[in-house]
Amino acid sequence: YLFDVWKELNLSDAKLCLYGAIGKYEKNVILKQIELTPNVEHMGYTPMEEIYQGAYALVHPTLTGGFEKVSFEAMAAGLPVITTPIAAHYHVDGETALIIEPGNKDQLKAAILKLHEDEGLAAQLAENGKKTIADKSWDRFGEDFKAIVEKIIADEQV
């Protein structure tokens, strides 16, 4: 749905860059969408530091997943993030990220427009996100995950 939204927005002063490999089953469909959608480019494999240095925001409207490291990396690099609750582990809507419902084109479109038109909001989300993620470490993630599992187990025993 990202391609559909990007076409509707038709932002002549912005470019949607896709990074990483495209799976063999999705390749033909995605390459066709790139061809049909203005201002979209597949960058392929690119070192992370180059991605974040040249980006304005991370738009990650994931429909599936679990532990979405990419949004943490973007926050640490000082980028505003648009994502879904699936990847919003330490994100707070409107404070550290813009969180949309998975698959909701209207919400995705509105979130992209907000960041595109409101540089102050983009800067505030980036700053808050960077502060939020600064005290996180793999040990801290492990502790938080353990606490969640223990709470689930305790709740099931009640």
N, C-alpha and C positions, 0 to 999 in steps of 0.2 A: 504494500500500500504506500510505501515511501515514494515510489516512482509516480504513482497517480497524484499524490499531493504535490510533489515537486513540479509536475506538469501544470497543475492548476495554479500554483503560486507564480510561475513564470518570472522569477526574479532575475532580471537581466544583469544585475550587479553582484550576483552570488553564484557560486559553483558548488555542486554536490560531488564530493570525492569519495569513492568507494575504495577501501583498502583491503588487502589480503587476497587469498586465493578464492576462486569461485569453484564450488563443487561440480563434478562432472555431470551430475543430473540436472543442476540448475543452470549450467553454463549457457546453453543456447538461449534460454528464456531471458536471463539477465543481460546477456550481451545485446539481445534484440531491444530490450527496454532501454539500455544505455543509448543505443543508436537512435531510438525514437523520442528520447527525452532531452530537452535542451539543457545545456550547462551541467552535464553529468560526465564524469570521467572515472574510469577504473584505473587506479594507480598501481594495482598489483601489490607485491610485497614491498613494503617500505619500512625502514627502521622506525621504531616508535618515536624516538626523539624528533625525527623529521616530520612525522605526522602532526604531533602536537604543537610543534613550533609554527607550522604554517596554517593551523586551523583556527577558525573563529569559535566553533562550538562542536560538541559531539552530539549527533542526532542518532540515537540508538533505540528505535521503536520495536524492540524485540517482542516476539510472540511466544517464544519458548526460551528456556535456559534455566540456570540455577545461580551459580556464583559468577556474576558478570564482571570480571576484572577490568574490562576496558573502561567502564564508567569510573572506577576508582583511579585508574591511570590518568584519565582526562581531568578529573577533579584535582589530582595532585599536580598536574601541569598547569592548572589555573584556567581551565576551559569551563564555560557553562555547559550543562548537560540536559538533554531531553531524553527521557527514557520511560519505561513502563514499570509498574509495580514489580514485575518479574525480576528486574535488575536493580531495583531501588532499595538496596539493603541499608545504607546509611543516609539516604537522600530524604529530604523533607520538601514536599511540594511547595514551590514558591520561595523557599529559603536557600536550598542548596542545589535544586534542580527543578525542572518542569516535568511533572509526571503525568503521563497520559494513559488512558485505558488502552490495552492492546487492541490493535486493529481499528481504532477510532480515527478515521481520516480527518474529521472536523477538528478534533482536539490536537492532532499532530500539526495540521495546517496553522491553527491559532498559535501553537507554541513556537513554531518556526518564525511566524510573523512577529510575535512578541520579541524574540531575540534579535531579529533582523531590524526592527524599528526602534527598539529601546536599548540603546547602548548602556544606559545606567543599570537597567535590570540585568543585562548580560554580565556586566562588571561585578554587580553585587552577588549574583549566583556563583560566579567564578571565585570571588574572594571567600564567600561562605563555604563553598565546596572545598576549597584548598585548606581552609582552617579545620573543617570537619575531618578530612582525611589525614591531616598531619599527624594526629596522635594514633593512627591505626598502624598496626604491624601484623605480620602473620601470626605472631603469638596472640595478639589481641583478637584477631579474627577467630582463632581457635578457641579462646576463652568465651567469646560471644556465642559461637556455635554450640559449645558444650552447654552453656547456660540455657540456650533455646531447647536443646534436646532434653535436658534435665527438667525443664518446665513442662514440656510435652508429656514426658513420662509421669511426672507428678500429677498433671491434670487428668491423665487417663486412669490413675489409681484412685481418683476421688469418686 
